Amino acid sequence: MKKYHVNQALKLSLMGALVFSSVSWENATAKSLEKSPKITINGFTFEDLNRNGKLDKYEDYRLPMGDRIDDLISKMTDEEKAAMLMGTGMPGFDGLTPVIGAIEGRVPGAAGGTYKIERLGIPEIIVADGPAGLRIKPIRENNKNTYYCTAFPVGTALASTWNPELIQSVGKAMGNEVKEYGVDVLLAPALNIHRNPLNGRNFEYYSEDPLVSGKIAAAMVNGIQSNGVGTSVKHFAANNQETNRLSINEHITERTMRELYLKGFEITVKESNPWTVMSSYNLINGTYTSARKDLLTNILREEWGFKGIVMTDWFGGYAGFSSLQAGTSNVVAQLEAGNDLLMPGLPAQKTAILENMKNGKLSKAVVNTNIKRILELVFKSPTMAKYKYTDKPNLKGNAEVTRNAAAEGMILLKNNGDLLPYQAKEKLISAFGVTSYDFIAGGTGSGDVNEAYTVSLIEGLEKGGYKLDTELKTLYTPFAAKEKAAELESRKKRGILALPERLPELDLSKDLIAKKASTTELAVITIGRNSGEGGDRTVNNDFNLAADEVSLINNVTEAFHAKGKKVVVILNIGGVIETASWKNKVDAILLSWQPGQEGGNSVADLFSGKVTPSGKLTMTFPVKYEDTPSAKNWLGTPASNPENVTYEEGIYVGYRYFNTFKVKPSFEFGYGLSYTNFEYADLKLSSKTFDGKLTASVTVKNTGKVAGKEIVQLYLSAPHQNIDKPVSELKAFAKTKLLKPGQSETLQLTLLPKDLASFMESRSAWVAEAGNYKVAIGASSLDIKQSTAFSLTKELEVEKVHKSFALTAPVNELKSK
């Protein structure tokens, strides 16, 4: 054996495992040395090394982590510190060469990594997208293996389950792939509020309501992190449009920020302890979120108790390409604000950090604090623990998880005459719509996944035992393939964040459709929509149906209804579309969302009745786009290239607006049908007077003929003498277990002091007004089943907070009175 000096032979890593370089000592660990201090290497014991000063403090696993990290920082050069505060670049991004070199690293296709310092035993940790599943390269050079990941349902689909327990199981499956493919942190979940239905990334997000968003995101984080890998909840905060996302300046009041756009993040941080948070691109009241100390330090860390790191979104904090290249304008402000890690990392940023460290504008204390938090993240990573990842996650088991989750998130919007479930498997079905043959698993951009397959609608139905018309299949299959290939080629030419385009519908003659109405028993029409990072949707031909889709629905319904036959529409979409103009023409509507790679199978599970629909809307479907409260100031001014946007609707987003101002929706928040019926009874409160906590209990009984689950929603109406408030707000929800016919379950929903409170800017406090509070238990925000009331005898100041988000321009917010 080659001889080494003891300091070369023995290296105690930051996680406490001994690493030996070409030295043979079987199964030696730091703990075994502690138990057997006489064991020697080259004549030295572990205790000898400490006495003789051969080990540095950071190498001694027995010391507190903080002491070891402080010792590490003291040994770092300014050059190493500057590099540690930023990522190692973004491979393949031409013109933005990173500091260390844009290498793929050990996980090709990952989004980036942190800087490694070999001489101190600090490894690089890997971060990767994204919200619907791990996004890495499935095919690698000079490698015959494949590295596919599971495409899980998109955020809107997952949230529509209203089932945190189920979402935690999805997160656990997702985290399994993160860990086994060698990634340390997944850049997910995303939980921005659906301010407007045209946001191109709404499919990644959960809801127009912060309670739903926070509870679902917390469950996802807990599931992913149960694998010993991290998450990065994003985009913090108010990242509510893609148009000019790098530079849009949002004028928002503090109350609106705290009650709507921060509340979900607060719930997630407090209930799941994510390892990291990602700051957003946008400015709020004149300052980039990545440079707002009130947001990243005062609120996130001091008020909410967040202990992890904050990283920028990729190239966040800069107005455009020229300022990205300069890389200097915002570095000091970002680091001082509490944004620890600048991603993905640029040479000019490193230069700026070093210059400002040297001239004193960037203090040593700030640098060391940021680095300490980064090292705390490194310490608990799988890479630091030298986890031997397999590159073989449980893809088969995870596919079953996504199939079940997608089915539970699907929403039955209409079902005249109990058309579904459809049991006549021996009878032919006509499948119309190009999307029936090219089912959309998920959105594009960082929310995309490189999955091995996607089960289309027709594949799922055929596997489920249904018989499809072969002539339509013969016509549609090559057409869909051709149009899909052309769309992908177009997207490739348009660049990395090119938006997906809707595939045109096949032009079918009325004679052919009439023929199918005679020879088949049921028509299924699939309407598809896709969107992605980097751009927003449009009203024409996207939110509203295109002319070819309108013609298809009209022609098919006319022909099939003339023969006394029925029509089902499947909505394979990521966000809200217009439904009011055509929903009465069809017999059933199933909202499948973008359901992941097993989508066709999940639809078939509901179609056949194997699964009873139990999903409900987490956003409002308006009658027309113009009914959306943010429609008149969507994207901002000037219209051609918006720089500023004012949130004039304030807290009146989604159902808070529609219900308060009595604007009729097409489908309301919380809505969803079932194959069975439920009865609500025995609503009881633990007390008629609020004293720190109150519990509402209600019994739900399945009065129908098949097993099913019901989502129970608690809406609270509060006194509003001192501050304007919505007519009601969701404050708790629960989902029953699978109830068999005749079976009941009593659910309990808890209200805490902050649930009663609104934010009063004049007092920088959450305040609950004295008076009577109405508790309404509903199957949706409009379908209220039972109600009762309690009182708060005197005003309650629940929480005093930092004053934040000072306005730089007036905001004339909408008021209900």
Helices and strands as residue ranges (DSSP letters): H 6-9, E 11-12, E 18-19, H 30-35, H 46-51, G 57-59, H 65-74, H 78-84, E 112-113, G 118-120, E 126-129, H 155-159, H 164-180, E 185-187, G 202-204, H 210-225, E 230-236, E 249-251, H 254-256, I 257-261, H 263-272, E 276-279, E 283-284, E 287-288, G 289-291, H 293-293, I 294-303, E 309-312, H 321-326, H 331-337, H 347-359, H 364-379, H 395-409, E 411-415, G 416-418, E 428-432, H 434-437, G 445-447, H 457-463, E 467-468, H 470-494, H 510-519, E 522-528, I 539-543, H 547-562, E 566-572, G 583-585, E 588-591, H 599-608, E 621-622, G 625-627, G 631-633, E 644-646, H 655-660, E 665-667, E 678-685, E 694-702, E 711-717, E 729-735, E 744-751, H 753-756, E 758-760, G 761-763, E 765-768, E 771-778, E 784-792, E 796-800
